[in-house]
């Protein structure tokens, strides 16, 4: 690890760094919280230093095989508009981008307002190096030496990593799974999007680059009761034992389908970062079939290992965990997907109604209880 001696630098090696989002000079936006699961290089330089920076970093950024989208990525942060836009475009790619920070807020949070520097993050977004541009041993040389020494993401901890997930078999019996799959096949599903905060309001967005899935919403009181009964009897005891959490409410009763003919998938995301989702505590992914390939869960902060719930069983994990559903390569995957939370979370959900977009359904506190009378979470 390298450390810069700068009294105004808030970055402490080994500590998590602040999350941020920023526009990319070639279009789109970068969001640090979904970039975890790889080594990340964040280099801060002012426009006045841009020519020097490109001179120092150009050879490094062009080094074959060094930067790869699923292992090691680079993000340069500019506090003023770029002087040589064409040069930045030429260097940009899936593993290399340049971000704008016109107010200097990101630089301030990373201690780079007075001294330009490069910060390197591990796959869990913790600082492992902090190298100022005026380092006496040379910024580019120090950075090159460090980056060449970094191991594969799966070896980042020095030991095999496992995500903090709970696998619970036999939540739904096979005939009940078949009933739900048959219901979906008869009724069909509607394409589902994902939540995104736009101008301070949460709204549902459809973008096939990030997600491709169809959902059938279950409205029958009898069917919803049959599902909640099984969840309460067979799933919640395990969650209380291993996560020490008393879930009293469940968000969503849906049957979801990832279809191999359209490349069903869900790119990396967290389930509780938007105003309309802050109440969610634990996600439940319960498989209703097993005759498909691909479409497995990955938790990038813990490596590339895949997780799959057993037929009729569930994978349960924190809604704060970064995860993705890999593309389905054969058949269709059917799943019951839900979120668990408690009474304090339900109160937060109701409060957040005012932060939902105009087209989003408001929460009324009815229909999500797992028990007939209110309980304390």
C-alpha distance (Angstrom), angle and dihedral (degrees) to the residues before:
residue distance angle dihedral
X1 . . .
X2 3.80 . .
X3 3.78 124.8 .
X4 3.79 131.6 -164.8
X5 3.80 117.6 -139.0
X6 3.79 98.8 -133.9
X7 3.80 118.5 136.7
X8 3.82 93.1 -155.2
X9 3.80 94.2 50.9
X10 3.84 110.0 109.2
X11 3.80 94.1 -168.8
X12 3.81 112.2 105.9
X13 3.78 116.7 -168.3
X14 3.78 111.4 -112.4
X15 3.81 93.8 23.1
X16 3.83 125.9 108.1
X17 3.80 112.7 -100.4
X18 3.83 125.9 -132.9
X19 3.79 116.4 -84.8
X20 3.79 117.2 -123.5
X21 3.79 142.7 166.9
X22 3.80 126.1 -145.3
X23 3.81 140.4 171.4
X24 3.81 117.5 -96.9
X25 3.81 114.6 -129.9
X26 3.82 91.4 -130.7
X27 3.82 91.9 50.7
X28 3.78 137.2 -78.9
X29 3.77 126.8 51.2
X30 3.79 139.7 -82.1
X31 3.81 121.2 -137.0
X32 3.79 116.2 -169.6
X33 3.80 96.2 -157.2
X34 3.81 92.2 65.5
X35 3.81 93.7 41.7
X36 3.82 94.1 71.7
X37 3.77 120.3 115.6
X38 3.82 96.6 67.7
X39 3.79 138.7 60.5
X40 3.81 109.0 -84.7
X41 3.79 128.2 -158.6
X42 3.83 116.0 -160.8
X43 3.79 113.5 -173.3
X44 3.82 120.2 -171.1
X45 3.80 121.2 -157.9
X46 3.78 135.5 152.1
X47 3.77 121.8 -123.0
X48 3.80 89.1 -107.6
X49 3.81 87.9 62.5
X50 3.79 95.5 42.4
X51 3.81 96.1 102.3
X52 3.80 91.7 48.8
X53 3.79 91.0 44.8
X54 3.78 93.0 52.7
X55 3.77 89.0 48.4
X56 3.80 92.6 51.9
X57 3.77 98.1 39.2
X58 3.79 101.6 31.6
X59 3.79 95.9 86.2
X60 3.80 91.8 42.8
X61 3.82 93.4 50.1
X62 3.81 90.6 49.5
X63 3.79 94.4 48.8
X64 3.84 106.4 125.2
X65 3.79 115.7 -111.9
X66 3.80 96.1 0.9
X67 3.81 99.2 104.2
X68 3.81 116.9 46.3
X69 3.80 126.4 166.8
X70 3.82 95.1 -125.0
X71 3.83 97.0 41.0
X72 3.82 116.7 25.3
X73 3.83 127.6 9.2
X74 3.80 135.3 179.3
X75 3.81 129.1 -144.9
X76 3.80 121.0 -177.5
X77 3.82 115.2 -158.8
X78 3.83 119.8 -149.5
X79 3.80 121.2 -167.1
X80 3.83 92.9 -164.6
X81 3.83 131.9 35.2
X82 3.82 112.6 -72.5
X83 3.79 118.2 -97.2
X84 3.80 95.4 -152.2
X85 3.79 107.1 36.1
X86 3.82 93.0 168.5
X87 3.80 92.1 57.5
X88 3.80 91.5 52.5
X89 3.80 91.5 49.6
X90 3.81 90.4 50.2
X91 3.81 91.0 54.2
X92 3.81 96.5 41.5
X93 3.78 122.9 100.7
X94 3.82 142.4 129.4
X95 3.82 91.4 -55.7
X96 3.83 100.0 32.1
X97 3.80 128.2 56.8
X98 3.80 141.2 153.3
X99 3.80 122.3 -134.3
X100 3.79 132.8 -159.6
X101 3.80 122.4 -128.8
X102 3.83 102.3 175.1
X103 3.81 95.5 168.0
X104 3.79 92.9 44.2
X105 3.81 91.3 -126.8
X106 3.81 95.6 133.1
X107 3.80 91.4 47.0
X108 3.81 90.7 51.2
X109 3.79 92.4 50.4
X110 3.81 89.9 51.4
X111 3.79 95.9 44.6
X112 3.80 92.4 -112.3
X113 3.82 99.4 121.1
X114 3.78 95.9 96.9
X115 3.80 101.6 21.5
X116 3.81 120.5 36.3
X117 3.78 110.1 -134.0
X118 3.79 147.1 162.6
X119 3.80 120.4 -119.8
X120 3.81 121.2 -164.7
X121 3.81 120.3 -155.6
X122 3.78 131.2 -159.9
X123 3.85 122.2 -132.0
X124 3.84 90.1 -85.5
X125 3.83 91.8 54.6
X126 3.81 96.4 -105.9
X127 3.79 121.9 138.9
X128 3.80 114.9 -106.1
X129 3.83 98.1 165.8
X130 3.80 138.0 21.9
X131 3.81 113.3 -174.2
X132 3.83 120.8 177.0
X133 3.79 118.8 -143.8
X134 3.80 89.5 -120.4
X135 3.81 94.5 53.3
X136 3.83 107.6 149.7
X137 3.80 91.9 -130.3
X138 3.80 92.3 52.3
X139 3.79 126.9 -89.2
X140 3.81 99.7 -125.9
X141 3.80 94.3 44.1
X142 3.78 93.1 49.9
X143 3.79 91.5 47.1
X144 3.79 93.8 47.4
X145 3.79 92.0 50.8
X146 3.80 91.9 50.3
X147 3.81 96.4 46.3
X148 3.79 93.1 49.1
X149 3.81 89.3 54.4
X150 3.80 96.8 52.8
X151 3.82 114.4 112.8
X152 3.79 127.4 -135.9
X153 3.80 112.8 -73.1
X154 3.83 91.5 -108.7
X155 3.81 88.3 58.0
X156 3.83 95.9 43.6
X157 3.82 93.5 109.7
X158 3.79 96.5 42.8
X159 3.80 90.5 -119.6
X160 3.84 132.3 60.1
X161 3.81 111.9 -79.3
X162 3.81 128.6 -143.3
X163 3.79 124.3 -167.2
X164 3.84 116.4 -118.9
X165 3.80 94.7 -106.5
X166 3.79 131.1 140.3
X167 3.81 119.0 -137.3
X168 3.81 113.8 -158.0
X169 3.83 118.2 -179.2
X170 3.82 127.6 -157.4
X171 3.79 101.2 26.3
X172 3.82 93.2 136.1
X173 3.79 119.2 30.7
X174 3.81 115.2 -125.8
X175 3.85 96.4 -106.8
X176 3.80 89.4 53.0
X177 3.81 90.1 50.6
X178 3.80 89.5 51.1
X179 3.81 90.3 50.0
X180 3.81 91.5 54.6
X181 3.80 93.5 45.6
X182 3.80 90.6 49.0
X183 3.79 90.1 50.4
X184 3.80 90.9 53.0
X185 3.81 92.3 47.7
X186 3.81 91.4 51.7
X187 3.80 98.3 43.3
X188 3.80 101.0 30.2
X189 3.77 127.1 -146.7
X190 3.78 137.8 -99.8
X191 3.77 122.8 -122.2
X192 3.79 109.1 -98.1
X193 3.77 127.6 -149.5
X194 3.77 133.0 -166.3
X195 3.79 134.9 -106.6
X196 3.78 119.7 -95.9
X197 3.80 130.6 173.1
X198 3.81 110.0 -127.3
X199 3.80 118.6 -179.3
X200 3.79 90.7 -18.8
X201 3.82 95.9 -49.2
X202 3.81 128.1 102.0
X203 3.78 114.5 -127.8
X204 3.80 136.7 165.1
X205 3.80 115.3 -105.4
X206 3.81 129.7 -171.4
X207 3.79 116.0 -147.2
X208 3.81 117.3 156.6
X209 3.78 91.4 -158.8
X210 3.80 88.6 67.0
X211 3.80 104.5 28.6
X212 3.81 138.9 10.6
X213 3.81 114.7 178.4
X214 3.80 139.5 122.3
X215 3.81 125.0 -142.3
X216 3.79 136.1 -161.7
X217 3.79 113.1 -152.8
X218 3.80 113.5 -141.9
X219 3.80 114.0 -137.7
X220 3.82 103.4 163.1
X221 3.85 107.6 112.7
X222 3.81 91.0 -148.9
X223 3.80 93.5 52.4
X224 3.79 93.3 44.5
X225 3.82 89.3 50.9
X226 3.82 91.2 49.9
X227 3.81 89.4 53.0
X228 3.80 95.8 45.9
X229 3.82 91.2 47.4
X230 3.80 90.5 57.5
X231 3.80 92.6 44.5
X232 3.81 92.1 50.8
X233 3.81 95.1 46.5
X234 3.79 101.4 37.5
X235 3.80 109.3 23.0
X236 3.80 109.9 29.7
X237 3.84 95.3 59.2
X238 3.81 89.8 59.1
X239 3.82 91.3 47.4
X240 3.82 90.7 51.1
X241 3.81 91.0 48.9
X242 3.79 100.2 45.6
X243 3.82 103.8 25.7
X244 3.84 97.8 28.4
X245 3.79 90.5 -135.1
X246 3.81 126.1 133.0
X247 3.78 107.2 -148.3
X248 3.80 113.8 -160.4
X249 3.82 101.1 168.4
X250 3.78 138.3 43.0
X251 3.80 125.7 -152.9
X252 3.83 116.4 -146.3
X253 3.79 132.9 7.0
X254 3.78 102.3 -148.3
X255 3.78 140.2 143.7
X256 3.78 108.7 -143.3
X257 3.79 129.3 -160.8
X258 3.79 128.4 -159.7
X259 3.82 104.8 -165.0
X260 3.80 120.8 -154.4
X261 3.82 92.3 -153.4
X262 3.82 90.9 66.8
X263 3.80 98.8 32.1
X264 3.80 99.4 -106.0
X265 3.80 114.0 -153.6
X266 3.82 143.9 132.4
X267 3.81 118.1 -136.7
X268 3.82 121.1 -137.3
X269 3.80 115.0 -60.9
X270 3.81 145.2 138.6
X271 3.81 121.0 -117.8
X272 3.81 101.2 -140.0
X273 3.81 109.7 42.8
X274 3.82 98.9 97.4
X275 3.80 126.5 76.8
X276 3.79 90.6 -115.3
X277 3.81 91.5 53.0
X278 3.80 105.7 38.7
X279 3.80 91.6 104.7
X280 3.80 93.5 64.0
X281 3.82 115.1 106.7
X282 3.81 107.8 167.8
X283 3.80 131.4 17.5
X284 3.81 121.9 -142.1
X285 3.81 120.3 -155.3
X286 3.82 109.6 -177.0
X287 3.80 118.6 -178.4
X288 3.79 117.8 -136.9
X289 3.83 95.6 -173.4
X290 3.79 140.7 15.8
X291 3.82 105.6 -157.1
X292 3.81 98.1 104.5
X293 3.80 140.0 83.0
X294 3.79 127.9 -129.9
X295 3.80 119.8 2.9
X296 3.80 94.3 112.8
X297 3.79 129.9 149.1
X298 3.79 121.5 -104.2
X299 3.80 125.7 -174.1
X300 3.83 101.7 -158.1
X301 3.82 95.9 -163.7
X302 3.80 87.3 65.0
X303 3.81 99.9 42.5
X304 3.78 135.6 -92.4
X305 3.80 98.2 -58.6
X306 3.82 112.5 133.1
X307 3.81 126.3 -133.1
X308 3.79 126.9 -158.3
X309 3.79 127.8 -179.5
X310 3.81 114.6 -129.3
X311 3.80 119.7 -107.6
X312 3.81 103.7 -75.6
X313 3.79 91.6 6.9
X314 3.77 135.1 102.0
X315 3.77 141.6 -127.6
X316 3.83 110.9 -147.2
X317 3.80 122.4 -166.6
X318 3.79 141.6 156.9
X319 3.79 114.9 -81.2
X320 3.81 87.3 -133.1
X321 3.81 92.1 64.6
X322 3.79 117.0 105.2
X323 3.80 107.7 -123.5
X324 3.77 143.4 157.1
X325 3.79 138.3 -162.6
X326 3.78 110.2 -130.3
X327 3.83 118.6 -132.1
X328 3.79 115.4 -81.9
X329 3.80 110.4 -119.1
X330 3.82 101.9 -175.4
X331 3.78 135.0 23.7
X332 3.78 127.0 -20.9
X333 3.76 129.9 -56.8
X334 3.81 116.1 -146.9
X335 3.80 119.2 -165.5
X336 3.77 142.5 167.4
X337 3.81 106.2 -130.9
X338 3.79 124.4 -169.4
X339 3.81 144.6 151.2
X340 3.80 125.5 -130.4
X341 3.81 126.7 -150.0
X342 3.80 143.5 148.3
X343 3.79 141.1 -116.1
X344 3.81 97.1 -81.1
X345 3.80 88.4 50.0
X346 3.81 90.5 50.8
X347 3.81 89.3 54.4
X348 3.81 89.6 51.5
X349 3.81 90.1 49.1
X350 3.79 90.9 54.2
X351 3.81 91.5 47.9
X352 3.80 90.0 51.5
X353 3.81 92.0 58.7
X354 3.81 87.4 95.5
X355 3.80 89.6 59.0
X356 3.81 94.5 56.6
X357 3.78 123.1 103.0
X358 3.80 118.8 -105.9
X359 3.81 93.7 -101.5
X360 3.82 95.9 49.6
X361 3.81 121.7 102.6
X362 3.81 114.3 -109.3
X363 3.78 121.0 -127.2
X364 3.80 115.6 -119.6
X365 3.80 100.4 178.8
X366 3.81 91.8 -115.0
X367 3.78 128.1 113.9
X368 3.81 100.0 20.1
X369 3.80 100.3 84.3
X370 3.80 116.5 116.4
X371 3.81 91.5 -161.6
X372 3.83 128.6 49.8
X373 3.82 93.7 -119.1
X374 3.82 129.0 36.3
X375 3.79 116.0 -86.8
X376 3.77 131.3 -169.4
X377 3.77 114.9 -106.8
